């Protein structure tokens, strides 16, 4: 989100300094793992859909700009093999996704179990289950997207101070002051996008954010051709009483790790500064078993694994607002494991707030609620 804000501000001719304690893209936060789902039918809340439709335009623009006359990354950023949502009768994921898509004119199709098995034989769908297929959805390459965004921000004049850690910040009479381990910076406005480190860097926010450790695995499919895009869509299985499980098919230009990426949409609380505990054998076995149950053709050995971070807000919704008690500091945080797909539009909203103090983008429902 910070990269997207820096790019959008630089595009507008604003003088921008971006500070990061690491050197993105990296594997220490929430933007790694080789793929992130993008979709417009949204079971989390229908108010997100207008932002997603705006984000779609932003992703398309990033793809064009990144591969223009002087490319800044190799390989595609966006893949759109579709997304298949699966669940038992009455699944809130399937039903709410369909309702939000239909309300906003998004192409999507309800399928019964027999239709799913006929169209997507890779999946084991019990009788009585249903599905929604969104053909225009898919996934992005997050590391590639972040690298392209930062390269384009530099091209538009942004300065990036990477490997520089923010120690404290404050409003001043005329702007903001930021102290780092390398010096002091002053500016008219500050935008904070600190991910899992938000509780430490913005304690005055007043929102109890909880960083979580999330396990990711890559599986070598038993049937590789059936588990490759575009033959296989991205998939999400709603499992009442248990965390949802999702998978992202293999695709050309994937690089390492190879295989189908799978994960549960859930994590366990952690300290982002503590040594990251690698996935256990039991955690990986649980993921492999859930995948084999729902996608038999994807059954196979786990060939790679990793952990990433969710930063959960109390209600699972993002927080985008002015920091309480501060007139020149804005914040975006609490993306709760479903935020990356919004990257371009969040950058646009933050640029509006930083320069005008307001935005026409529909983010009012993401403001801090008392």
Secondary structure, DSSP 8 states (H G I E B T S, - for coil): -HHHHHHHHHHTT---EEEESS-SS-SSSSS-SS-EEE-SS-SS-GGGHHHHHHHHHHHHHHHHHHTSTT-SSSS-SEE---EEEEESTT-HHHHHHHHHHHHTT---EEEEHHHHHHH-TTS---TT-EEEEETT-EEE-HHHHHHHHHHHHHHTT-EEEET--EEEEEE-SSSEEEEESS-EEEES-EEE--GGGHHHH-GGG----EEEEEEEEEE--SSTGGGBTTTS-EEEE--TTS--EEEE-B-TT--SS-SEEEEES--EE--TTS------HHHHHHHHHHHHHH-GGG---EEEEEEEEEEE-TTS--EEEE-TT-SSEEEEE--TT--GGGHHHHHHHHHHHHHHS--SSS-GGGS---
